[in-house]
Amino acid sequence: MMFNFSDHEFASPVRRRTIAILIAFVFAGFIFRFVQLQLWEGSELRGAASAQGIKRIERVPVRGALYDRKGRVVAASIPSYTVIVTPQDFNPFRKTTLPLLAKIIGVDTNYILNKLNQAGSYTRFQPVKILNDADPKVIAQIEEHHDDLPGVDVSFESKRQYVAPVRASHLIGYTKEISEAMLEKVSDTQDSDYYHPGDIVGTTGLESVHERDLRGVKGYEFVAVDSRGQRQARFKEGKADINSVDGESIQLGMDIDLQVYAEQLLEQAGTGSGSIVAIDPNTGEILCLVSKPDFDLDVFSGRTTKAEYQEVMLDPTHPLYNRAMQSAYPPGSTWKPMMAAACLESKTIPFNFALNCPGSFTFGNHTWNDDAAHGHTDIHKSIVASCDVFYYNMILKLSLDSMYRYAKLFGFDSSTGADIGHEGKGVIPNTQKMNHWYPKGWTKGYIVSQGIGQGEIGVTPIQQACYAATWANHGVWVQPHAARSIYNTKTGKWDLVQPVKRKLPIADTVIEYVRNAMWGVTHEAGGTGHAAETPGPHDCMIAGKTGTAENPHGKDHAWFISFAPFDHPKIAMCVLVENAGFGGAISAPITRKLIKYYLYGEREDSLPKILPNTPEYEKMKAEKYQKKSQIRSGEQNQQPKPKEMPRKNAEKEAILNQKRSG
């Protein structure tokens, strides 16, 4: 069937009106778009007319601040300029470009080429950071020669500034430019899109462990660029930009005053090498952590001079090595409280067990000497007077594997999990390990010295601090942590870090028996720790245990573990001084001074003449490296402050606000 439409039917009035309306709408749309392009978007489009594309520029967030437990600034972030180069727009073969940039920033041309080559695996549109912490004079010259440096820009970032009069090098840790090895390590993680060559990243200590909290979230600015890569205008007037989110600040458990005093006392004691770790036994918060020798964190903030870097890296005392977390030492007689608890809990001996100490112990064809002939010695006296003969006998009665099991309960042979990173586990022998170490065989004579914390046993100072806290807590082990609370940018509140605790499966009667003996170490006649006693109106009621660890490479290491006050402990501590001699003579007095100061504010020693991160300190460094050094005055980003927080510097706050607003 065929349909035959007449002209009249096809061109009916309804159809004509419909077509006319559609044509009118189309023309109206054209007119509207023409007006929009000419009047509303004209300036942007005129700028983009010569543009060849859109460049995405990263906006690095301000790194979160670090405060001490009283709200005082420890580490801040201050403005810093970074010179960046976009490979797509930068022609290194142009006669003047590369030499000019190298001259301005004071480097060899190969340095710039190497930086660009290192970033070769990334998109050529991703700007490469050529120089961090650039001097304002450098920035001024780059701006002056802007037309001669296509693809070269300046990025506004921040760098670490250390405000508190402490080093705390190993606790805080440092930040530095991310290495190729670190980039490779994160390439298969969720951070692969975040980090690029030249980025600053937390490398050690708390800065590393809490990197994701502190770093924040990058933002991006989009700009229209011409064929030479030069900026023409902000894309869509900045409406497409993505704002950065500043990092979350962290309040540490550290007490600045205690840390300052601990650093001073350890540096003055013996060889100046060793470690002090103090924690709150109730929460696990690290009150101070010192490892000596240490280094100046400022060396790794911003640009590091060759002289500064070489001094740290080539120092034969290895200041970068964290003795508090990584070094394992024989615990010496501090091991005896654990041994006593193991023997009592396993019912190897009864509470009324005693033996005679003639001053030496013979097993097989070898004799081990004691410091004295203690005569009739029960368990209590064996701890108070630190009788070796008693524990030479105990290890043979208890057995090696039983000792290992109880040592594990107290947290030895395992990392504590403290949020400082790079932690060692130490080593506690058992039958399996001894068989591995001595494939030709071993006898019970090999383990006699392990009864007093010698031989193959190795423990770290932070493990010892947790060990002391376990006695303070009546048998509850608490995990140490440097971060006390973390500022939550979403809720606007400080989230308190909850402690991880576990109760040891040891009877309360056993724990209390040993605790009382540790009290006797400092207060009873014959106790080896009287140097830690604090008689008078402000008696700290310190309980503890001395230890002298044999060192085949020199003088013995001096230990003292402690907690105070005895009835309601607020602090647990481990003091280790390397190559210093007897723990009771060297480490116990340091313990007394620090605990007395922490509990009552009484300082036995005057402050050092020059404290870290002060104007006098900066002048001393300037003279040392024969260069001008700016006197630093602390400032921080824009997050709410914990209690007792100092006021912010208004000028730097304005600069940081300007950076955030683009």
C-alpha positions as CSV (number, residue, x, y, z in Angstrom):
1,M,0.0,0.0,0.0
2,M,1.4,3.4,-0.8
3,F,0.7,6.6,1.1
4,N,0.3,9.8,-0.9
5,F,0.7,13.1,1.1
6,S,-0.3,16.3,-0.6
7,D,1.6,19.5,-0.1
8,H,-1.2,20.9,1.9
9,E,-1.0,18.0,4.4
10,F,2.8,18.1,4.8
11,A,2.9,21.9,5.2
12,S,0.1,22.1,7.7
13,P,0.1,25.1,10.0
14,V,1.1,23.0,13.0
15,R,4.2,21.7,11.3
16,R,5.2,25.1,10.1
17,R,4.9,26.5,13.6
18,T,6.9,23.6,15.0
19,I,9.8,24.0,12.5
20,A,9.8,27.8,13.0
21,I,10.1,27.3,16.8
22,L,12.9,24.8,16.4
23,I,14.8,27.2,14.1
24,A,14.3,30.0,16.6
25,F,15.7,27.9,19.4
26,V,18.8,27.0,17.4
27,F,19.5,30.6,16.5
28,A,18.9,31.7,20.1
29,G,21.4,29.1,21.3
30,F,24.0,30.3,18.8
31,I,23.4,33.9,20.0
32,F,23.6,33.0,23.6
33,R,26.9,31.0,23.2
34,F,28.3,33.9,21.1
35,V,27.6,36.4,23.9
36,Q,29.0,33.9,26.5
37,L,32.2,33.5,24.6
38,Q,32.6,37.2,24.0
39,L,31.6,38.7,27.3
40,W,31.9,36.1,30.0
41,E,34.7,33.8,28.9
42,G,36.5,36.2,26.6
43,S,39.5,37.0,28.8
44,E,40.2,33.3,29.6
45,L,39.8,32.2,26.0
46,R,42.0,35.1,24.7
47,G,44.7,33.9,27.2
48,A,44.2,30.3,26.0
49,A,44.3,31.2,22.4
50,S,48.0,30.9,22.4
51,A,48.0,28.0,24.8
52,Q,48.9,24.5,23.7
53,G,47.6,22.7,26.8
54,I,46.7,22.5,30.4
55,K,49.5,22.0,33.0
56,R,48.8,20.4,36.3
57,I,50.9,21.8,39.1
58,E,51.1,19.9,42.4
59,R,50.3,21.8,45.6
60,V,52.2,20.1,48.4
61,P,50.3,20.3,51.8
62,V,51.9,21.6,54.9
63,R,53.3,18.8,57.0
64,G,51.7,18.3,60.4
65,A,53.3,19.7,63.4
66,L,54.8,17.9,66.4
67,Y,54.0,19.0,70.0
68,D,55.2,17.7,73.3
69,R,52.8,16.4,76.0
70,K,52.3,19.9,77.4
71,G,51.5,21.4,74.0
72,R,54.8,23.0,73.2
73,V,56.0,23.0,69.6
74,V,58.8,20.4,68.9
75,A,58.8,20.4,65.1
76,A,57.1,22.9,62.8
77,S,56.7,23.5,59.1
78,I,57.8,26.8,57.6
79,P,57.5,28.2,54.0
80,S,60.0,26.9,51.4
81,Y,60.5,27.4,47.7
82,T,61.2,24.6,45.2
83,V,62.4,25.1,41.6
84,I,60.5,22.7,39.3
85,V,61.0,21.9,35.6
86,T,58.4,20.4,33.3
87,P,60.3,18.1,30.9
88,Q,57.7,18.6,28.1
89,D,58.3,22.3,28.0
90,F,62.0,22.4,28.9
91,N,64.6,22.1,26.1
92,P,68.0,21.3,27.7
93,F,69.6,21.6,24.2
94,R,68.7,25.2,23.8
95,K,71.9,27.2,24.0
96,T,71.0,29.5,26.9
97,T,68.3,27.6,28.9
98,L,70.2,24.9,30.6
99,P,73.4,26.9,31.4
100,L,71.3,29.8,32.6
101,L,69.3,27.6,35.0
102,A,72.4,25.9,36.2
103,K,74.1,29.2,36.9
104,I,71.1,30.6,38.8
105,I,70.7,27.7,41.1
106,G,74.4,27.1,41.5
107,V,74.8,23.6,40.2
108,D,76.5,21.8,37.3
109,T,74.3,21.2,34.2
110,N,74.8,17.5,34.6
111,Y,73.0,17.8,38.0
112,I,69.9,19.1,36.2
113,L,70.1,16.5,33.5
114,N,70.4,13.7,36.0
115,K,67.3,15.0,37.9
116,L,65.3,15.0,34.6
117,N,66.6,11.5,33.7
118,Q,65.6,10.1,37.1
119,A,62.1,11.3,36.4
120,G,62.1,9.7,33.0
121,S,59.8,6.9,34.0
122,Y,57.0,9.4,34.8
123,T,55.0,11.5,32.4
124,R,56.8,14.3,30.7
125,F,54.0,16.6,31.8
126,Q,54.8,15.9,35.5
127,P,57.0,18.7,36.9
128,V,60.3,17.6,38.3
129,K,61.7,19.1,41.5
130,I,65.2,20.3,40.7
131,L,66.0,22.3,43.9
132,N,64.3,22.1,47.3
133,D,64.5,25.0,49.8
134,A,65.7,27.5,47.2
135,D,67.1,30.8,48.5
136,P,64.9,33.8,47.8
137,K,67.6,35.3,45.7
138,V,67.4,32.3,43.4
139,I,63.7,32.6,43.1
140,A,64.0,36.3,42.2
141,Q,66.5,35.5,39.4
142,I,64.2,32.8,38.0
143,E,61.3,35.3,38.0
144,E,63.6,37.9,36.3
145,H,64.6,35.4,33.5
146,H,61.1,33.9,33.2
147,D,60.9,34.3,29.4
148,D,64.3,32.7,29.0
149,L,63.5,29.6,31.1
150,P,60.5,27.9,29.4
151,G,59.2,25.0,31.5
152,V,60.8,26.4,34.7
153,D,58.5,27.3,37.6
154,V,58.6,27.9,41.3
155,S,56.5,25.8,43.7
156,F,55.6,27.0,47.2
157,E,56.1,24.2,49.8
158,S,57.3,23.8,53.3
159,K,60.2,22.3,55.3
160,R,60.8,21.2,58.8
161,Q,61.9,23.6,61.5
162,Y,62.9,22.3,65.0
163,V,61.8,24.6,67.7
164,A,62.2,22.8,71.0
165,P,65.6,22.9,72.8
166,V,66.1,19.2,72.3
167,R,67.6,16.9,69.7
168,A,65.4,13.8,70.1
169,S,67.0,12.8,66.8
170,H,66.0,9.1,66.9
171,L,62.6,9.6,68.4
172,I,61.4,12.2,66.0
173,G,63.4,11.0,63.0
174,Y,64.0,13.0,59.9
175,T,62.5,13.8,56.5
176,K,64.4,13.9,53.2
177,E,64.0,13.8,49.5
178,I,62.5,10.4,48.4
179,S,65.1,8.1,46.9
180,E,64.8,5.9,43.8
181,A,64.8,2.9,46.1
182,M,61.9,4.2,48.1
183,L,60.0,5.1,44.9
184,E,60.5,1.6,43.7
185,K,59.3,0.2,47.1
186,V,56.0,2.1,46.9
187,S,55.5,1.5,43.2
188,D,53.1,-1.4,43.9
189,T,51.3,0.2,46.8
190,Q,48.4,2.7,47.1
191,D,51.1,5.4,47.5
192,S,52.4,4.9,43.9
193,D,50.4,7.9,42.6
194,Y,51.3,10.1,45.5
195,Y,55.1,10.2,45.5
196,H,57.2,11.6,42.7
197,P,61.0,12.3,42.4
198,G,61.9,15.3,44.6
199,D,59.1,14.7,47.1
200,I,59.9,15.0,50.8
201,V,59.1,11.9,52.9
202,G,59.5,10.8,56.5
203,T,62.5,8.5,56.5
204,T,63.2,7.5,60.1
205,G,61.6,7.6,63.5
206,L,58.1,8.9,64.1
207,E,58.3,10.9,60.9
208,S,58.4,7.7,59.0
209,V,55.9,5.6,60.9
210,H,53.3,8.3,60.9
211,E,54.1,9.5,57.3
212,R,50.5,9.1,56.1
213,D,49.2,11.1,59.1
214,L,51.7,13.9,58.8
215,R,52.0,14.3,55.0
216,G,48.5,15.4,54.2
217,V,46.8,15.2,50.8
218,K,48.3,16.9,47.7
219,G,46.2,19.5,45.8
220,Y,46.5,20.5,42.2
221,E,46.4,23.8,40.3
222,F,45.5,23.7,36.6
223,V,46.9,26.5,34.4
224,A,46.8,27.2,30.7
225,V,50.3,27.3,29.1
226,D,51.6,28.4,25.7
227,S,53.7,26.4,23.3
228,R,56.8,27.3,25.3
229,G,55.3,26.0,28.5
230,Q,54.9,29.4,30.0
231,R,51.9,30.1,32.2
232,Q,49.1,32.1,30.6
233,A,46.1,32.0,32.9
234,R,44.5,29.9,35.6
235,F,42.2,27.3,34.0
236,K,38.6,28.1,34.6
237,E,39.7,30.9,37.0
238,G,40.8,28.2,39.5
239,K,37.4,26.6,39.8
240,A,38.9,23.2,38.6
241,D,41.7,23.4,41.2
242,I,41.8,20.7,43.9
243,N,42.8,22.1,47.3
244,S,45.5,20.4,49.3
245,V,44.7,19.1,52.8
246,D,47.4,19.8,55.4
247,G,48.8,17.0,57.4
248,E,47.5,16.0,60.8
249,S,49.5,17.3,63.7
250,I,50.7,14.9,66.4
251,Q,51.1,15.5,70.1
252,L,53.9,13.4,71.5
253,G,54.1,11.7,74.9
254,M,57.6,13.3,75.2
255,D,58.2,15.8,77.9
256,I,60.6,18.4,76.5
257,D,62.2,19.2,79.9
258,L,62.8,15.5,80.7
259,Q,64.2,14.9,77.2
260,V,66.6,17.9,77.6
261,Y,67.9,16.6,81.0
262,A,68.2,13.0,79.8
263,E,70.3,14.1,76.8
264,Q,72.5,16.2,79.0
265,L,73.1,13.5,81.6
266,L,73.8,10.8,79.1
267,E,76.2,12.9,77.1
268,Q,78.2,13.7,80.3
269,A,78.2,10.1,81.6
270,G,81.0,7.7,80.9
271,T,81.9,7.6,77.2
272,G,78.7,9.6,76.3
273,S,77.3,6.6,74.5
274,G,74.2,4.7,75.5
275,S,70.5,5.1,75.8
276,I,67.7,6.3,78.1
277,V,64.1,5.4,77.6
278,A,61.3,6.5,80.0
279,I,57.6,5.6,79.5
280,D,54.4,6.2,81.4
281,P,53.6,2.7,82.6
282,N,49.8,3.5,82.7
283,T,49.6,4.5,79.0
284,G,52.8,3.4,77.3
285,E,53.5,7.0,76.2
286,I,57.2,7.5,75.7
287,L,58.3,10.3,78.0
288,C,61.8,10.5,76.6
289,L,64.0,8.5,74.3
290,V,67.7,9.3,74.0
291,S,70.3,7.5,72.0
292,K,73.9,8.9,72.1
293,P,75.8,9.8,70.0
294,D,73.0,11.5,68.1
295,F,72.9,14.2,65.4
296,D,71.2,17.5,64.5
297,L,67.9,16.9,62.7
298,D,68.3,20.3,61.0
299,V,70.9,18.7,58.8
300,F,68.2,16.9,56.9
301,S,65.7,19.8,56.8
302,G,65.7,21.6,53.4
303,R,69.0,21.4,51.6
304,T,71.9,19.8,53.3
305,T,75.4,21.1,52.8
306,K,78.1,18.6,51.8
307,A,80.0,19.4,55.0
308,E,77.0,18.7,57.2
309,Y,76.1,15.5,55.4
310,Q,79.6,14.1,55.5
311,E,80.0,14.9,59.2
312,V,77.0,12.7,60.0
313,M,77.5,9.9,57.6
314,L,81.2,9.5,58.1
315,D,81.2,9.9,61.9
316,P,82.9,6.7,63.3
317,T,80.5,6.8,66.4
318,H,77.6,6.1,64.0
319,P,75.2,8.8,65.3
320,L,72.4,7.7,63.0
321,Y,72.2,4.3,64.7
322,N,69.4,4.2,67.2
323,R,70.8,2.4,70.2
324,A,67.5,2.6,72.1
325,M,65.7,0.5,69.5
326,Q,68.3,-1.4,67.5
327,S,71.2,-2.3,69.7
328,A,71.1,-5.5,71.7
329,Y,73.1,-5.8,74.9
330,P,73.4,-8.5,77.6
331,P,71.0,-7.4,80.3
332,G,73.3,-8.5,83.2
333,S,71.7,-8.6,86.6
334,T,68.5,-6.8,85.5
335,W,67.6,-10.3,84.3
336,K,67.3,-11.6,87.8
337,P,63.8,-10.4,88.6
338,M,62.5,-12.3,85.5
339,M,64.4,-15.4,86.5
340,A,63.0,-15.2,90.0
341,A,59.5,-14.9,88.7
342,A,60.0,-17.8,86.3
343,C,61.3,-20.1,89.0
344,L,58.5,-19.3,91.4
345,E,55.7,-19.4,88.8
346,S,56.9,-22.7,87.3
347,K,57.2,-24.0,90.9
348,T,60.9,-24.8,90.2
349,I,61.5,-23.5,93.7
350,P,59.2,-22.6,96.6
351,F,59.0,-19.1,98.1
352,N,61.1,-20.1,101.1
353,F,63.9,-21.5,99.0
354,A,67.4,-20.5,100.0
355,L,71.0,-21.6,99.4
356,N,74.5,-20.7,100.5
357,C,76.6,-18.4,98.4
358,P,80.3,-19.0,99.0
359,G,81.3,-16.4,96.4
360,S,81.7,-18.7,93.4
361,F,80.0,-21.5,91.5
362,T,81.6,-24.5,89.9
363,F,80.0,-26.7,87.3
364,G,82.1,-29.3,85.5
365,N,85.6,-28.0,85.1
366,H,84.7,-24.3,85.2
367,T,84.2,-21.9,88.1
368,W,82.2,-18.6,87.9
369,N,83.0,-16.0,90.5
370,D,80.6,-13.7,92.2
371,D,81.2,-10.2,93.5
372,A,81.0,-11.3,97.1
373,A,80.3,-14.3,99.3
374,H,76.6,-13.6,100.2
375,G,76.2,-16.5,102.6
376,H,72.6,-17.6,103.3
377,T,70.6,-16.2,100.3
378,D,66.9,-16.5,99.7
379,I,65.1,-15.2,96.7
380,H,64.5,-11.7,98.1
381,K,68.1,-11.3,99.0
382,S,69.3,-12.7,95.7
383,I,67.7,-9.7,94.0
384,V,68.5,-7.0,96.5
385,A,72.2,-8.0,96.8
386,S,72.3,-9.2,93.2
387,C,73.7,-12.7,94.0
388,D,75.1,-14.4,90.9
389,V,75.6,-17.8,92.5
390,F,71.9,-18.0,93.2
391,Y,71.0,-17.7,89.5
392,Y,73.8,-19.9,88.2
393,N,71.9,-22.6,90.2
394,M,68.5,-21.4,89.0
395,I,69.1,-21.7,85.3
396,L,70.1,-25.3,85.7
397,K,67.0,-26.0,87.7
398,L,64.6,-24.0,85.5
399,S,65.9,-25.2,82.1
400,L,66.8,-23.1,79.0
401,D,63.4,-23.5,77.3
402,S,61.5,-22.4,80.4
403,M,63.7,-19.3,80.7
404,Y,62.9,-18.6,77.1
405,R,59.2,-19.0,77.6
406,Y,59.0,-16.5,80.5
407,A,61.3,-14.1,78.7
408,K,58.9,-14.0,75.8
409,L,56.1,-13.2,78.2
410,F,57.9,-10.1,79.3
411,G,58.3,-9.0,75.7
412,F,61.9,-10.1,74.9
413,D,62.9,-11.7,71.6
414,S,60.1,-9.7,70.0
415,S,59.9,-6.1,68.8
416,T,57.8,-3.9,71.1
417,G,56.0,-2.3,68.1
418,A,56.8,1.2,69.2
419,D,55.8,3.8,66.5
420,I,59.5,4.8,65.9
421,G,60.4,2.0,63.5
422,H,63.7,0.3,62.6
423,E,63.4,-1.8,65.8
424,G,65.5,-4.8,66.7
425,K,64.2,-7.9,68.5
426,G,67.2,-8.8,70.5
427,V,67.8,-12.5,71.0
428,I,66.9,-15.0,73.7
429,P,68.4,-18.5,73.4
430,N,66.5,-21.7,73.5
431,T,67.4,-25.3,72.6
432,Q,66.6,-24.8,68.9
433,K,68.8,-21.8,68.7
434,M,71.7,-23.3,70.7
435,N,71.6,-26.3,68.3
436,H,71.9,-23.9,65.4
437,W,74.7,-21.9,66.9
438,Y,76.6,-24.9,68.1
439,P,76.1,-27.6,65.5
440,K,79.0,-29.7,67.0
441,G,77.1,-29.8,70.3
442,W,76.8,-28.0,73.6
443,T,76.4,-28.8,77.3
444,K,74.6,-27.2,80.3
445,G,77.9,-25.5,81.1
446,Y,77.2,-23.3,78.0
447,I,74.0,-21.8,79.7
448,V,75.2,-21.2,83.2
449,S,76.0,-17.5,82.6
450,Q,72.6,-17.0,80.9
451,G,71.1,-17.3,84.4
452,I,72.5,-13.8,85.1
453,G,71.7,-12.3,81.8
454,Q,75.1,-12.9,80.1
455,G,76.2,-15.2,77.2
456,E,74.0,-15.3,74.2
457,I,71.2,-13.1,75.6
458,G,70.7,-9.7,74.0
459,V,68.0,-7.1,74.8
460,T,67.3,-3.6,73.7
461,P,66.9,-0.6,76.0
462,I,63.2,-0.1,74.9
463,Q,62.5,-3.7,75.8
464,Q,64.0,-3.0,79.2
465,A,61.9,0.0,79.7
466,C,58.8,-2.1,78.9
467,Y,60.1,-4.7,81.3
468,A,60.4,-2.1,84.1
469,A,56.9,-0.9,83.3
470,T,55.5,-4.4,83.6
471,W,56.8,-4.6,87.2
472,A,55.3,-1.1,87.8
473,N,51.9,-2.3,86.4
474,H,51.8,-5.4,88.7
475,G,52.4,-7.8,85.8
476,V,50.7,-5.9,82.9
477,W,52.8,-5.3,79.8
478,V,52.1,-2.1,77.9
479,Q,53.2,-1.3,74.4
480,P,55.3,1.9,74.1
481,H,54.2,4.6,71.7
482,A,55.6,8.0,70.8
483,A,52.4,9.6,69.6
484,R,50.0,10.6,72.4
485,S,47.2,11.9,70.2
486,I,46.6,12.7,66.6
487,Y,44.6,15.6,65.3
488,N,41.7,14.4,63.2
489,T,41.2,16.9,60.3
490,K,37.7,15.5,59.6
491,T,36.3,15.8,63.1
492,G,38.4,18.7,64.3
493,K,39.3,16.7,67.5
494,W,42.4,15.2,68.9
495,D,42.2,11.4,68.9
496,L,44.0,9.8,71.9
497,V,46.2,6.8,71.0
498,Q,44.8,3.9,73.0
499,P,47.4,1.8,74.8
500,V,47.9,-1.9,74.0
501,K,48.1,-3.9,77.2
502,R,48.3,-7.6,78.1
503,K,48.3,-9.3,81.5
504,L,51.1,-11.8,82.0
505,P,49.9,-15.2,83.2
506,I,51.9,-15.0,86.3
507,A,50.4,-15.1,89.8
508,D,50.0,-11.8,91.7
509,T,51.8,-13.3,94.6
510,V,54.9,-13.9,92.5
511,I,54.7,-10.4,90.9
512,E,54.4,-8.7,94.3
513,Y,57.2,-10.7,95.8
514,V,59.6,-9.6,93.1
515,R,58.3,-6.0,93.2
516,N,59.1,-5.8,96.9
517,A,62.6,-7.1,96.2
518,M,63.1,-4.4,93.6
519,W,62.1,-1.9,96.3
520,G,64.8,-3.4,98.5
521,V,67.4,-2.8,95.8
522,T,67.3,0.9,96.5
523,H,66.1,1.0,100.1
524,E,67.4,-2.0,102.1
525,A,70.8,-2.6,103.6
526,G,73.0,-4.4,101.1
527,G,71.0,-3.2,98.1
528,T,73.0,-2.5,95.0
529,G,70.9,0.5,93.9
530,H,71.2,3.0,96.8
531,A,72.5,5.6,94.4
532,A,69.0,5.9,93.1
533,E,67.5,6.6,96.5
534,T,65.9,10.0,97.0
535,P,65.6,10.5,100.8
536,G,63.9,13.6,102.2
537,P,60.5,15.3,101.8
538,H,60.3,14.4,98.1
539,D,61.2,10.8,98.3
540,C,60.4,9.4,94.8
541,M,60.1,5.9,96.2
542,I,62.1,4.4,93.4
543,A,62.2,0.6,92.9
544,G,64.6,-0.9,90.4
545,K,67.4,-3.3,89.6
546,T,71.0,-2.7,88.7
547,G,72.9,-4.5,86.0
548,T,76.5,-4.8,84.8
549,A,76.8,-6.4,81.4
550,E,80.1,-7.9,80.5
551,N,81.5,-6.4,77.2
552,P,84.2,-8.4,75.4
553,H,85.3,-5.3,73.5
554,G,85.9,-3.0,76.5
555,K,84.6,-1.9,79.9
556,D,81.3,-3.3,81.1
557,H,77.9,-1.6,80.2
558,A,76.0,-0.1,83.1
559,W,72.2,-0.8,83.4
560,F,69.6,0.4,85.7
561,I,65.8,-0.3,85.3
562,S,63.3,1.3,87.6
563,F,59.8,2.6,88.2
564,A,58.4,5.2,90.6
565,P,56.6,6.0,92.9
566,F,56.4,2.4,94.1
567,D,52.7,2.4,95.2
568,H,51.4,4.4,92.2
569,P,53.9,4.4,89.4
570,K,54.0,7.3,87.0
571,I,57.2,6.6,85.2
572,A,59.3,3.5,84.3
573,M,62.8,3.9,83.0
574,C,65.8,2.2,81.6
575,V,69.2,3.8,81.7
576,L,72.1,2.2,79.8
577,V,75.6,3.7,79.7
578,E,78.0,1.9,77.4
579,N,81.5,1.0,78.6
580,A,81.0,2.8,82.0
581,G,81.3,0.1,84.6
582,F,78.8,-0.8,87.4
583,G,75.1,0.0,86.9
584,G,74.7,0.9,90.5
585,A,77.4,3.5,90.4
586,I,76.8,5.0,86.9
587,S,73.2,4.5,85.8
588,A,71.4,4.6,89.1
589,P,72.4,8.2,89.9
590,I,71.1,9.3,86.4
591,T,67.8,7.5,87.2
592,R,67.5,9.3,90.5
593,K,68.0,12.7,88.9
594,L,65.6,12.2,86.0
595,I,62.8,10.7,88.1
596,K,63.1,13.3,90.8
597,Y,63.0,16.0,88.1
598,Y,60.0,14.5,86.4
599,L,57.9,13.9,89.5
600,Y,58.9,17.1,91.5
601,G,60.6,19.4,89.1
602,E,63.8,19.4,91.2
603,R,66.9,19.6,88.9
604,E,70.3,18.6,90.5
605,D,72.3,20.0,87.5
606,S,72.2,23.4,85.8
607,L,71.0,23.6,82.2
608,P,73.7,23.4,79.5
609,K,75.1,26.8,78.3
610,I,74.0,26.1,74.8
611,L,70.8,24.3,74.0
612,P,69.8,22.8,70.6
613,N,67.6,24.9,68.4
614,T,68.3,28.3,70.0
615,P,69.9,31.4,68.5
616,E,73.2,30.6,70.3
617,Y,73.1,27.1,68.8
618,E,72.5,28.4,65.3
619,K,75.4,30.9,65.6
620,M,77.7,28.0,66.7
621,K,76.6,26.0,63.7
622,A,77.1,28.9,61.4
623,E,80.7,29.3,62.6
624,K,81.3,25.6,62.3
625,Y,80.3,25.4,58.7
626,Q,81.5,28.9,57.8
627,K,78.2,29.9,56.3
628,K,75.4,32.2,57.1
629,S,72.6,30.5,59.0
630,Q,69.2,32.0,59.7
631,I,68.1,32.2,63.3
632,R,65.0,30.1,63.4
633,S,61.9,31.1,65.3
634,G,59.3,28.4,65.4
635,E,56.0,28.4,63.6
636,Q,53.4,25.9,62.5
637,N,50.4,25.2,60.4
638,Q,46.8,26.0,61.0
639,Q,45.4,23.2,63.1
640,P,43.9,23.5,66.7
641,K,46.5,23.2,69.4
642,P,46.7,21.0,72.4
643,K,46.8,22.5,75.8
644,E,49.5,25.2,76.6
645,M,50.2,25.7,72.9
646,P,52.3,28.8,72.0
647,R,50.8,31.5,69.9
648,K,51.5,31.4,66.1
649,N,53.7,33.8,64.3
650,A,51.2,36.1,62.5
651,E,53.5,36.8,59.5
652,K,54.2,33.1,58.7
653,E,50.5,32.2,59.3
654,A,49.5,34.8,56.6
655,I,52.1,33.3,54.2
656,L,50.7,29.7,54.8
657,N,47.2,31.0,54.3
658,Q,48.2,32.6,51.1
659,K,49.7,29.3,49.9
660,R,46.5,27.4,50.6
661,S,44.3,29.9,48.8
662,G,46.5,29.7,45.8
